[in-house]
Amino acid sequence: MSNVADYIDYNKEHFKSELFDFLRIPSISTDSEYKNDVKDAANYIHNKLSSLDLDRTEIFETDGNPIVYGELTTDESQPTVLVYGHYDVQPPDPLDLWDTPPFEPTVRDGDIYARGASDDKGQSFTHVKALEAYQQTDTDFPVNIKFIFEGEEEIGSPHLVPFIEEHKDLLECDMVLISDTAMFAEDTPSITYGLRGLAYMEIHVQGPNRDLHSGVYGGAVDNPANVLTEIIAQLKDDDGVIQIDGFYDDVIELTEEEREAYKKLPFDKEEYKENLGLNGLRGEKGYNTLERTSARPTLDVNGLWSGYQGEGAKTVLPAKAGAKVSMRLVPDQDPKKIAKLFKKQVESLAPDTVTVEVEEHHGGHPAITDLSFYGLQAAADAFEAIYDKEPFFTREGGSIPIVADFQKVLGAQSILMGFGLNSDAIHSPNEKFALKDFYRGIHTSAKFFELLPEHTS
């Protein structure tokens, strides 16, 4: 194994150069103008897999963006690990807030700045490079491995689940390895064992058939903007409890052991507020900040629009108003059920002076990995070997819907081996990924593959 570690250390510049080439591709899946760039990114990762001595590599076309696949069988008696990643990225807007161009990777103070650096090109690329290190040093790869890279994660993976269902035999595995999460803090390795789900909704309120003069009609015609904000205000009470009938019916409450584990995490509330530029925090009564952000369900307005938005004043009573609302879900909440409950609640709050339409966008199930799972234990040992610290086991507030789908369709638990940080500004300007964690990620991945067979006995 020392040869593998030495190879990784010796080839750091080579790995960085390849990652930079990957990051330069503006594979924005939310914008059809970048369709060819998304395909270029698929071809790039396919070429990297093809350069390895794999048994098979292939690009599968879908009705959306391509799915890239690769596999290597070394010993059928050993576990098979399915590595999942995504090569698509979020739009970089607003561009004027980037200190350097989003698709021209730049290293500043030890961090790589580029869209996709942490989410998810940099993190997922670590496993490709770990396998390369084994092969280039003629070291026997200890397990069987499969790769699947998709290009639609940032738009809800609409074609991935049908692909998995259609190719269950091809993707059969003992576990799924995903690096698309964050460590608890810098130099503080952690393994995410729980993810929240998601139900994403949109509300439209229609009033009069045109914008009206607020002086002429105000006081006689119900204002859609006022109506919408009144509806939203009634969806949570003063204690932060969501006021949707049946919303909490399926929530699995935290155990006392889990709540005690949260208290042991090295969390500084004052530092947290300072980093966000806040004077205070607010959330569901009876829970601490970490519980609220990772183990309790939420409801948040993501976008709100109506009326005049230009410079100066315009006395208008708007004809319509709209809002986008996301709800983060916890086990065992079902996104489809929650979407129906949300729709029913909003419609019940709407007065008959306006027309209200509620639209469901994408969603995803929450997921939990059994803490006694042998793959999770191997990952913990790998982190400890590389970071020289015992990792924490944490839940994360974000959603990776495919984790629940892997468990449902393939019967495989996922290992969320994240190397990024919550401060990496994913989905925001100046996204970054620590260069040292890119390298340590490769080392940790290689060590995980080495240790995994030991945990099967």
Order of alpha helices (4+ residues) and beta strands (2+ residues): alpha-alpha-alpha-beta-beta-beta-beta-beta-alpha-beta-alpha-beta-beta-beta-beta-beta-alpha-alpha-alpha-alpha-alpha-beta-beta-beta-alpha-beta-beta-alpha-beta-alpha-beta-beta-beta-alpha
